[in-house]
Amino acid sequence: ETPVEEMISSTEKGVYVNRFHYMNIVDPFEALLTGMTRDGTFLIEKGKLTRAIKNMRFNVKFFDFTKNIEAISNETETVGGDYFPIVAPYMKANNFTFSSKTA
């Protein structure tokens, strides 16, 4: 129940991702997901959004990600397409690794 502004202000160095895009399952048995950032990815330095950065690709095991969630907001946002929209909170997670930049 942490406001998104507090998640940012309590982060010494990190990445703010506005939206994940093109999410797919790589390995269903490992719950390995892949995807890219989209529509605003920013560097967080000393609790402030300092600059836009290039979109990035990631591969993450879902259960590893959930173990590393540090904060969840009460605020939600509706994301996704017309057929399967998802209402999701903002989340702050540690040890999330991006694998490469996207074009």
N, CA, C and O atoms as a printed pandas DataFrame, in Angstrom:
     atom_number atom_name residue_name chain_id  residue_number  x_coord  y_coord  z_coord
0              1         N          GLU        A               1    0.824   -1.183    0.000
1              2        CA          GLU        A               1    0.000    0.000    0.000
2              3         C          GLU        A               1    0.868    1.246    0.000
3              4         O          GLU        A               1    0.659    2.162    0.796
4              5         N          THR        A               2    1.844    1.275   -0.899
5              6        CA          THR        A               2    2.792    2.377   -0.993
6              7         C          THR        A               2    2.482    3.217   -2.228
7              8         O          THR        A               2    2.403    2.670   -3.328
8              9         N          PRO        A               3    2.304    4.534   -2.081
9             10        CA          PRO        A               3    2.073    5.380   -3.260
10            11         C          PRO        A               3    3.264    5.322   -4.218
11            12         O          PRO        A               3    4.409    5.189   -3.786
12            13         N          VAL        A               4    2.992    5.423   -5.510
13            14        CA          VAL        A               4    4.051    5.322   -6.516
14            15         C          VAL        A               4    5.109    6.402   -6.301
15            16         O          VAL        A               4    6.293    6.149   -6.525
16            17         N          GLU        A               5    4.707    7.600   -5.871
17            18        CA          GLU        A               5    5.678    8.672   -5.620
18            19         C          GLU        A               5    6.670    8.259   -4.532
19            20         O          GLU        A               5    7.855    8.580   -4.614
20            21         N          GLU        A               6    6.181    7.548   -3.512
21            22        CA          GLU        A               6    7.058    7.075   -2.439
22            23         C          GLU        A               6    7.985    5.964   -2.932
23            24         O          GLU        A               6    9.136    5.879   -2.504
24            25         N          MET        A               7    7.486    5.115   -3.830
25            26        CA          MET        A               7    8.344    4.075   -4.401
26            27         C          MET        A               7    9.526    4.711   -5.117
27            28         O          MET        A               7   10.661    4.252   -4.991
28            29         N          ILE        A               8    9.251    5.775   -5.872
29            30        CA          ILE        A               8   10.314    6.461   -6.609
30            31         C          ILE        A               8   11.258    7.168   -5.637
31            32         O          ILE        A               8   12.476    7.028   -5.741
32            33         N          SER        A               9   10.700    7.926   -4.696
33            34        CA          SER        A               9   11.539    8.728   -3.790
34            35         C          SER        A               9   12.409    7.865   -2.874
35            36         O          SER        A               9   13.432    8.336   -2.378
36            37         N          SER        A              10   12.019    6.616   -2.644
37            38        CA          SER        A              10   12.809    5.731   -1.777
38            39         C          SER        A              10   13.821    4.886   -2.556
39            40         O          SER        A              10   14.466    4.007   -1.983
40            41         N          THR        A              11   13.960    5.147   -3.853
41            42        CA          THR        A              11   14.869    4.381   -4.704
42            43         C          THR        A              11   16.145    5.172   -4.961
43            44         O          THR        A              11   16.094    6.260   -5.534
44            45         N          GLU        A              12   17.282    4.637   -4.543
45            46        CA          GLU        A              12   18.571    5.306   -4.765
46            47         C          GLU        A              12   18.942    5.266   -6.248
47            48         O          GLU        A              12   19.297    6.292   -6.828
48            49         N          LYS        A              13   18.861    4.083   -6.860
49            50        CA          LYS        A              13   19.130    3.946   -8.291
50            51         C          LYS        A              13   18.252    2.827   -8.823
51            52         O          LYS        A              13   18.237    1.724   -8.277
52            53         N          GLY        A              14   17.524    3.117   -9.889
53            54        CA          GLY        A              14   16.628    2.116  -10.441
54            55         C          GLY        A              14   16.066    2.555  -11.775
55            56         O          GLY        A              14   16.508    3.541  -12.365
56            57         N          VAL        A              15   15.088    1.807  -12.236
57            58        CA          VAL        A              15   14.435    2.075  -13.511
58            59         C          VAL        A              15   12.931    2.125  -13.277
59            60         O          VAL        A              15   12.362    1.231  -12.651
60            61         N          TYR        A              16   12.290    3.178  -13.786
61            62        CA          TYR        A              16   10.834    3.303  -13.741
62            63         C          TYR        A              16   10.304    2.868  -15.099
63            64         O          TYR        A              16   10.664    3.444  -16.126
64            65         N          VAL        A              17    9.456    1.859  -15.104
65            66        CA          VAL        A              17    8.879    1.336  -16.345
66            67         C          VAL        A              17    7.410    1.720  -16.375
67            68         O          VAL        A              17    6.638    1.335  -15.497
68            69         N          ASN        A              18    7.032    2.479  -17.390
69            70        CA          ASN        A              18    5.643    2.892  -17.525
70            71         C          ASN        A              18    4.756    1.732  -17.960
71            72         O          ASN        A              18    3.623    1.596  -17.499
72            73         N          ARG        A              19    5.289    0.892  -18.861
73            74        CA          ARG        A              19    4.470   -0.212  -19.364
74            75         C          ARG        A              19    5.357   -1.325  -19.897
75            76         O          ARG        A              19    6.393   -1.074  -20.513
76            77         N          PHE        A              20    4.935   -2.553  -19.650
77            78        CA          PHE        A              20    5.568   -3.716  -20.267
78            79         C          PHE        A              20    4.759   -4.088  -21.501
79            80         O          PHE        A              20    3.533   -3.977  -21.503
80            81         N          HIS        A              21    5.442   -4.528  -22.545
81            82        CA          HIS        A              21    4.821   -4.769  -23.841
82            83         C          HIS        A              21    5.310   -6.107  -24.392
83            84         O          HIS        A              21    6.413   -6.556  -24.081
84            85         N          TYR        A              22    4.481   -6.726  -25.205
85            86        CA          TYR        A              22    4.842   -7.939  -25.927
86            87         C          TYR        A              22    5.308   -9.038  -24.972
87            88         O          TYR        A              22    6.321   -9.700  -25.201
88            89         N          MET        A              23    4.543   -9.210  -23.904
89            90        CA          MET        A              23    4.862  -10.244  -22.909
90            91         C          MET        A              23    4.516  -11.621  -23.476
91            92         O          MET        A              23    3.435  -11.826  -24.028
92            93         N          ASN        A              24    5.442  -12.547  -23.333
93            94        CA          ASN        A              24    5.232  -13.913  -23.805
94            95         C          ASN        A              24    5.850  -14.911  -22.836
95            96         O          ASN        A              24    6.781  -14.585  -22.099
96            97         N          ILE        A              25    5.325  -16.118  -22.847
97            98        CA          ILE        A              25    5.870  -17.200  -22.035
98            99         C          ILE        A              25    6.949  -17.905  -22.849
99           100         O          ILE        A              25    6.687  -18.386  -23.952
100          101         N          VAL        A              26    8.154  -17.966  -22.305
101          102        CA          VAL        A              26    9.268  -18.653  -22.958
102          103         C          VAL        A              26    9.282  -20.120  -22.549
103          104         O          VAL        A              26    9.442  -21.008  -23.386
104          105         N          ASP        A              27    9.114  -20.363  -21.257
105          106        CA          ASP        A              27    9.143  -21.722  -20.715
106          107         C          ASP        A              27    8.045  -21.849  -19.663
107          108         O          ASP        A              27    8.200  -21.344  -18.551
108          109         N          PRO        A              28    6.937  -22.516  -19.994
109          110        CA          PRO        A              28    5.824  -22.602  -19.043
110          111         C          PRO        A              28    6.159  -23.383  -17.773
111          112         O          PRO        A              28    5.585  -23.108  -16.719
112          113         N          PHE        A              29    7.062  -24.336  -17.850
113          114        CA          PHE        A              29    7.407  -25.131  -16.665
114          115         C          PHE        A              29    8.229  -24.325  -15.659
115          116         O          PHE        A              29    8.118  -24.533  -14.450
116          117         N          GLU        A              30    9.044  -23.416  -16.156
117          118        CA          GLU        A              30    9.850  -22.540  -15.297
118          119         C          GLU        A              30    9.136  -21.217  -15.027
119          120         O          GLU        A              30    9.616  -20.408  -14.233
120          121         N          ALA        A              31    7.993  -20.987  -15.679
121          122        CA          ALA        A              31    7.272  -19.706  -15.625
122          123         C          ALA        A              31    8.204  -18.566  -16.053
123          124         O          ALA        A              31    8.222  -17.497  -15.444
124          125         N          LEU        A              32    8.982  -18.824  -17.123
125          126        CA          LEU        A              32    9.915  -17.836  -17.658
126          127         C          LEU        A              32    9.186  -16.953  -18.660
127          128         O          LEU        A              32    8.612  -17.441  -19.634
128          129         N          LEU        A              33    9.216  -15.648  -18.409
129          130        CA          LEU        A              33    8.537  -14.677  -19.258
130          131         C          LEU        A              33    9.557  -13.799  -19.962
131          132         O          LEU        A              33   10.658  -13.582  -19.455
132          133         N          THR        A              34    9.185  -13.296  -21.134
133          134        CA          THR        A              34    9.988  -12.307  -21.835
134          135         C          THR        A              34    9.076  -11.150  -22.208
135          136         O          THR        A              34    7.858  -11.307  -22.294
136          137         N          GLY        A              35    9.668  -10.005  -22.424
137          138        CA          GLY        A              35    8.894   -8.835  -22.815
138          139         C          GLY        A              35    9.811   -7.647  -23.010
139          140         O          GLY        A              35   11.035   -7.759  -22.928
140          141         N          MET        A              36    9.184   -6.494  -23.272
141          142        CA          MET        A              36    9.929   -5.257  -23.483
142          143         C          MET        A              36    9.248   -4.129  -22.720
143          144         O          MET        A              36    8.070   -4.215  -22.375
144          145         N          THR        A              37   10.009   -3.076  -22.463
145          146        CA          THR        A              37    9.421   -1.875  -21.889
146          147         C          THR        A              37    8.862   -1.031  -23.030
147          148         O          THR        A              37    9.249   -1.190  -24.188
148          149         N          ARG        A              38    7.931   -0.115  -22.675
149          150        CA          ARG        A              38    7.328    0.709  -23.722
150          151         C          ARG        A              38    6.660    1.934  -23.108
151          152         O          ARG        A              38    6.255    1.918  -21.945
152          153         N          ASP        A              39    6.553    2.980  -23.893
153          154        CA          ASP        A              39    5.795    4.188  -23.535
154          155         C          ASP        A              39    6.335    4.907  -22.308
155          156         O          ASP        A              39    5.564    5.432  -21.506
156          157         N          GLY        A              40    7.631    4.934  -22.160
157          158        CA          GLY        A              40    8.239    5.691  -21.075
158          159         C          GLY        A              40    9.008    4.824  -20.110
159          160         O          GLY        A              40    8.424    4.156  -19.257
160          161         N          THR        A              41   10.318    4.834  -20.245
161          162        CA          THR        A              41   11.213    4.128  -19.335
162          163         C          THR        A              41   12.227    5.161  -18.865
163          164         O          THR        A              41   12.881    5.812  -19.679
164          165         N          PHE        A              42   12.358    5.310  -17.545
165          166        CA          PHE        A              42   13.155    6.398  -16.988
166          167         C          PHE        A              42   14.142    5.891  -15.949
167          168         O          PHE        A              42   13.885    4.912  -15.248
168          169         N          LEU        A              43   15.264    6.569  -15.866
169          170        CA          LEU        A              43   16.257    6.284  -14.843
170          171         C          LEU        A              43   15.840    6.991  -13.553
171          172         O          LEU        A              43   15.446    8.157  -13.575
172          173         N          ILE        A              44   15.931    6.276  -12.432
173          174        CA          ILE        A              44   15.705    6.866  -11.114
174          175         C          ILE        A              44   17.070    7.002  -10.452
175          176         O          ILE        A              44   17.811    6.026  -10.336
176          177         N          GLU        A              45   17.397    8.214  -10.019
177          178        CA          GLU        A              45   18.637    8.471   -9.295
178          179         C          GLU        A              45   18.320    9.329   -8.079
179          180         O          GLU        A              45   17.700   10.385   -8.198
180          181         N          LYS        A              46   18.750    8.869   -6.910
181          182        CA          LYS        A              46   18.550    9.587   -5.650
182          183         C          LYS        A              46   17.094   10.015   -5.461
183          184         O          LYS        A              46   16.808   11.140   -5.051
184          185         N          GLY        A              47   16.179    9.086   -5.770
185          186        CA          GLY        A              47   14.766    9.312   -5.521
186          187         C          GLY        A              47   14.041   10.187   -6.516
187          188         O          GLY        A              47   12.920   10.622   -6.251
188          189         N          LYS        A              48   14.659   10.458   -7.668
189          190        CA          LYS        A              48   14.024   11.305   -8.678
190          191         C          LYS        A              48   14.149   10.671  -10.060
191          192         O          LYS        A              48   15.146   10.018  -10.370
192          193         N          LEU        A              49   13.120   10.875  -10.886
193          194        CA          LEU        A              49   13.200   10.480  -12.291
194          195         C          LEU        A              49   14.121   11.486  -12.961
195          196         O          LEU        A              49   13.810   12.676  -13.001
196          197         N          THR        A              50   15.255   11.024  -13.492
197          198        CA          THR        A              50   16.245   11.968  -14.005
198          199         C          THR        A              50   16.266   12.091  -15.522
199          200         O          THR        A              50   16.518   13.175  -16.047
200          201         N          ARG        A              51   16.006   10.998  -16.235
201          202        CA          ARG        A              51   16.028   11.092  -17.701
202          203         C          ARG        A              51   15.390    9.855  -18.309
203          204         O          ARG        A              51   15.316    8.793  -17.692
204          205         N          ALA        A              52   14.934   10.032  -19.541
205          206        CA          ALA        A              52   14.392    8.904  -20.295
206          207         C          ALA        A              52   15.546    8.014  -20.740
207          208         O          ALA        A              52   16.638    8.498  -21.040
208          209         N          ILE        A              53   15.295    6.719  -20.780
209          210        CA          ILE        A              53   16.287    5.771  -21.287
210          211         C          ILE        A              53   15.631    4.912  -22.363
211          212         O          ILE        A              53   14.406    4.871  -22.477
212          213         N          LYS        A              54   16.453    4.233  -23.145
213          214        CA          LYS        A              54   15.925    3.401  -24.232
214          215         C          LYS        A              54   15.101    2.244  -23.677
215          216         O          LYS        A              54   15.325    1.775  -22.561
216          217         N          ASN        A              55   14.151    1.802  -24.478
217          218        CA          ASN        A              55   13.373    0.623  -24.099
218          219         C          ASN        A              55   14.287   -0.590  -24.032
219          220         O          ASN        A              55   15.298   -0.668  -24.730
220          221         N          MET        A              56   13.909   -1.534  -23.176
221          222        CA          MET        A              56   14.755   -2.703  -22.946
222          223         C          MET        A              56   13.938   -3.990  -22.975
223          224         O          MET        A              56   12.724   -3.985  -22.771
224          225         N          ARG        A              57   14.633   -5.084  -23.233
225          226        CA          ARG        A              57   14.046   -6.424  -23.211
226          227         C          ARG        A              57   14.436   -7.092  -21.898
227          228         O          ARG        A              57   15.490   -6.814  -21.327
228          229         N          PHE        A              58   13.561   -7.980  -21.436
229          230        CA          PHE        A              58   13.866   -8.721  -20.210
230          231         C          PHE        A              58   13.408  -10.159  -20.340
231          232         O          PHE        A              58   12.526  -10.479  -21.137
232          233         N          ASN        A              59   14.018  -11.015  -19.548
233          234        CA          ASN        A              59   13.595  -12.398  -19.330
234          235         C          ASN        A              59   13.573  -12.574  -17.823
235          236         O          ASN        A              59   14.570  -12.293  -17.157
236          237         N          VAL        A              60   12.470  -13.028  -17.277
237          238        CA          VAL        A              60   12.357  -13.148  -15.826
238          239         C          VAL        A              60   11.488  -14.349  -15.472
239          240         O          VAL        A              60   10.487  -14.624  -16.133
240          241         N          LYS        A              61   11.881  -15.050  -14.431
241          242        CA          LYS        A              61   11.037  -16.121  -13.900
242          243         C          LYS        A              61    9.989  -15.473  -13.003
243          244         O          LYS        A              61   10.328  -14.759  -12.058
244          245         N          PHE        A              62    8.734  -15.719  -13.295
245          246        CA          PHE        A              62    7.632  -15.061  -12.601
246          247         C          PHE        A              62    7.737  -15.201  -11.087
247          248         O          PHE        A              62    7.542  -14.224  -10.364
248          249         N          PHE        A              63    8.040  -16.397  -10.600
249          250        CA          PHE        A              63    8.068  -16.609   -9.153
250          251         C          PHE        A              63    9.275  -15.934   -8.504
251          252         O          PHE        A              63    9.201  -15.535   -7.342
252          253         N          ASP        A              64   10.387  -15.798   -9.233
253          254        CA          ASP        A              64   11.516  -15.013   -8.720
254          255         C          ASP        A              64   11.115  -13.546   -8.614
255          256         O          ASP        A              64   11.440  -12.876   -7.634
256          257         N          PHE        A              65   10.408  -13.055   -9.627
257          258        CA          PHE        A              65    9.937  -11.666   -9.593
258          259         C          PHE        A              65    9.036  -11.429   -8.385
259          260         O          PHE        A              65    9.216  -10.450   -7.660
260          261         N          THR        A              66    8.075  -12.311   -8.166
261          262        CA          THR        A              66    7.135  -12.086   -7.058
262          263         C          THR        A              66    7.834  -12.138   -5.701
263          264         O          THR        A              66    7.407  -11.458   -4.768
264          265         N          LYS        A              67    8.899  -12.931   -5.574
265          266        CA          LYS        A              67    9.654  -12.976   -4.312
266          267         C          LYS        A              67   10.389  -11.666   -4.047
267          268         O          LYS        A              67   10.708  -11.353   -2.900
268          269         N          ASN        A              68   10.658  -10.904   -5.099
269          270        CA          ASN        A              68   11.433   -9.670   -4.976
270          271         C          ASN        A              68   10.579   -8.407   -4.954
271          272         O          ASN        A              68   11.118   -7.303   -5.031
272          273         N          ILE        A              69    9.264   -8.545   -4.852
273          274        CA          ILE        A              69    8.406   -7.362   -4.765
274          275         C          ILE        A              69    8.597   -6.720   -3.399
275          276         O          ILE        A              69    8.422   -7.361   -2.363
276          277         N          GLU        A              70    8.958   -5.450   -3.418
277          278        CA          GLU        A              70    9.198   -4.690   -2.191
278          279         C          GLU        A              70    7.973   -3.871   -1.784
279          280         O          GLU        A              70    7.719   -3.682   -0.595
280          281         N          ALA        A              71    7.210   -3.383   -2.775
281          282        CA          ALA        A              71    6.058   -2.532   -2.471
282          283         C          ALA        A              71    5.005   -2.679   -3.560
283          284         O          ALA        A              71    5.317   -2.932   -4.723
284          285         N          ILE        A              72    3.745   -2.513   -3.151
285          286        CA          ILE        A              72    2.600   -2.529   -4.065
286          287         C          ILE        A              72    1.717   -1.346   -3.701
287          288         O          ILE        A              72    1.507   -1.061   -2.522
288          289         N          SER        A              73    1.198   -0.653   -4.718
289          290        CA          SER        A              73    0.369    0.526   -4.472
290          291         C          SER        A              73   -1.109    0.166   -4.364
291          292         O          SER        A              73   -1.542   -0.894   -4.815
292          293         N          ASN        A              74   -1.867    1.067   -3.762
293          294        CA          ASN        A              74   -3.327    0.972   -3.815
294          295         C          ASN        A              74   -3.828    1.475   -5.160
295          296         O          ASN        A              74   -4.883    1.058   -5.636
296          297         N          GLU        A              75   -3.057    2.382   -5.772
297          298        CA          GLU        A              75   -3.414    2.933   -7.074
298          299         C          GLU        A              75   -3.333    1.824   -8.119
299          300         O          GLU        A              75   -2.454    0.964   -8.060
300          301         N          THR        A              76   -4.243    1.854   -9.059
301          302        CA          THR        A              76   -4.224    0.863  -10.132
302          303         C          THR        A              76   -4.318    1.563  -11.477
303          304         O          THR        A              76   -4.684    2.735  -11.567
304          305         N          GLU        A              77   -3.984    0.827  -12.503
305          306        CA          GLU        A              77   -4.108    1.316  -13.859
306          307         C          GLU        A              77   -4.603    0.161  -14.719
307          308         O          GLU        A              77   -4.210   -0.988  -14.518
308          309         N          THR        A              78   -5.457    0.473  -15.668
309          310        CA          THR        A              78   -5.948   -0.546  -16.589
310          311         C          THR        A              78   -4.983   -0.627  -17.764
311          312         O          THR        A              78   -4.718    0.372  -18.433
312          313         N          VAL        A              79   -4.465   -1.820  -18.008
313          314        CA          VAL        A              79   -3.505   -2.029  -19.090
314          315         C          VAL        A              79   -3.983   -3.185  -19.958
315          316         O          VAL        A              79   -4.791   -4.008  -19.529
316          317         N          GLY        A              80   -3.477   -3.235  -21.172
317          318        CA          GLY        A              80   -3.829   -4.335  -22.056
318          319         C          GLY        A              80   -4.764   -3.880  -23.157
319          320         O          GLY        A              80   -5.153   -2.714  -23.230
320          321         N          GLY        A              81   -5.108   -4.810  -23.997
321          322        CA          GLY        A              81   -5.930   -4.516  -25.157
322          323         C          GLY        A              81   -7.410   -4.461  -24.851
323          324         O          GLY        A              81   -7.832   -4.536  -23.696
324          325         N          ASP        A              82   -8.183   -4.329  -25.902
325          326        CA          ASP        A              82   -9.636   -4.236  -25.778
326          327         C          ASP        A              82  -10.265   -5.541  -25.301
327          328         O          ASP        A              82  -11.311   -5.519  -24.653
328          329         N          TYR        A              83   -9.647   -6.666  -25.611
329          330        CA          TYR        A              83  -10.258   -7.956  -25.304
330          331         C          TYR        A              83   -9.947   -8.461  -23.903
331          332         O          TYR        A              83  -10.799   -9.084  -23.269
332          333         N          PHE        A              84   -8.744   -8.202  -23.412
333          334        CA          PHE        A              84   -8.342   -8.719  -22.107
334          335         C          PHE        A              84   -7.637   -7.651  -21.275
335          336         O          PHE        A              84   -6.466   -7.812  -20.931
336          337         N          PRO        A              85   -8.335   -6.564  -20.947
337          338        CA          PRO        A              85   -7.671   -5.555  -20.115
338          339         C          PRO        A              85   -7.417   -6.094  -18.708
339          340         O          PRO        A              85   -8.171   -6.925  -18.204
340          341         N          ILE        A              86   -6.356   -5.612  -18.091
341          342        CA          ILE        A              86   -5.967   -6.032  -16.749
342          343         C          ILE        A              86   -5.872   -4.795  -15.868
343          344         O          ILE        A              86   -5.269   -3.797  -16.263
344          345         N          VAL        A              87   -6.458   -4.853  -14.689
345          346        CA          VAL        A              87   -6.310   -3.789  -13.707
346          347         C          VAL        A              87   -5.170   -4.203  -12.788
347          348         O          VAL        A              87   -5.255   -5.219  -12.099
348          349         N          ALA        A              88   -4.094   -3.404  -12.779
349          350        CA          ALA        A              88   -2.893   -3.785  -12.027
350          351         C          ALA        A              88   -2.406   -2.622  -11.171
351          352         O          ALA        A              88   -2.542   -1.460  -11.556
352          353         N          PRO        A              89   -1.835   -2.939  -10.001
353          354        CA          PRO        A              89   -1.235   -1.890   -9.174
354          355         C          PRO        A              89    0.178   -1.579   -9.664
355          356         O          PRO        A              89    0.747   -2.321  -10.464
356          357         N          TYR        A              90    0.727   -0.486   -9.180
357          358        CA          TYR        A              90    2.145   -0.203   -9.379
358          359         C          TYR        A              90    2.920   -1.108   -8.431
359          360         O          TYR        A              90    2.453   -1.403   -7.331
360          361         N          MET        A              91    4.102   -1.551   -8.853
361          362        CA          MET        A              91    4.924   -2.418   -8.012
362          363         C          MET        A              91    6.372   -1.961   -8.052
363          364         O          MET        A              91    6.853   -1.442   -9.060
364          365         N          LYS        A              92    7.049   -2.164   -6.942
365          366        CA          LYS        A              92    8.489   -1.927   -6.866
366          367         C          LYS        A              92    9.136   -3.265   -6.547
367          368         O          LYS        A              92    8.800   -3.910   -5.554
368          369         N          ALA        A              93   10.074   -3.678   -7.407
369          370        CA          ALA        A              93   10.737   -4.973   -7.217
370          371         C          ALA        A              93   12.247   -4.792   -7.280
371          372         O          ALA        A              93   12.755   -3.934   -8.002
372          373         N          ASN        A              94   12.944   -5.603   -6.523
373          374        CA          ASN        A              94   14.410   -5.610   -6.526
374          375         C          ASN        A              94   14.920   -6.708   -7.454
375          376         O          ASN        A              94   14.196   -7.646   -7.785
376          377         N          ASN        A              95   16.173   -6.574   -7.864
377          378        CA          ASN        A              95   16.879   -7.616   -8.623
378          379         C          ASN        A              95   16.197   -7.983   -9.933
379          380         O          ASN        A              95   16.205   -9.149  -10.328
380          381         N          PHE        A              96   15.612   -7.008  -10.606
381          382        CA          PHE        A              96   15.009   -7.224  -11.916
382          383         C          PHE        A              96   16.083   -6.904  -12.948
383          384         O          PHE        A              96   16.619   -5.797  -12.965
384          385         N          THR        A              97   16.397   -7.865  -13.803
385          386        CA          THR        A              97   17.494   -7.699  -14.751
386          387         C          THR        A              97   16.966   -7.560  -16.169
387          388         O          THR        A              97   16.174   -8.378  -16.636
388          389         N          PHE        A              98   17.419   -6.509  -16.846
389          390        CA          PHE        A              98   17.109   -6.327  -18.259
390          391         C          PHE        A              98   18.234   -6.952  -19.063
391          392         O          PHE        A              98   19.404   -6.843  -18.694
392          393         N          SER        A              99   17.880   -7.615  -20.175
393          394        CA          SER        A              99   18.885   -8.358  -20.936
394          395         C          SER        A              99   19.503   -7.562  -22.073
395          396         O          SER        A              99   20.654   -7.805  -22.436
396          397         N          SER        A             100   18.754   -6.605  -22.651
397          398        CA          SER        A             100   19.297   -5.837  -23.773
398          399         C          SER        A             100   18.411   -4.635  -24.060
399          400         O          SER        A             100   17.291   -4.537  -23.559
400          401         N          LYS        A             101   18.934   -3.717  -24.881
401          402        CA          LYS        A             101   18.148   -2.585  -25.368
402          403         C          LYS        A             101   17.337   -3.063  -26.564
403          404         O          LYS        A             101   17.704   -4.029  -27.233
404          405         N          THR        A             102   16.231   -2.372  -26.823
405          406        CA          THR        A             102   15.455   -2.677  -28.025
406          407         C          THR        A             102   15.634   -1.540  -29.018
407          408         O          THR        A             102   16.103   -0.459  -28.662
408          409         N          ALA        A             103   15.259   -1.792  -30.256
409          410        CA          ALA        A             103   15.414   -0.770  -31.301
410          411         C          ALA        A             103   14.431    0.353  -31.124
411          412         O          ALA        A             103   14.424    1.297  -31.915
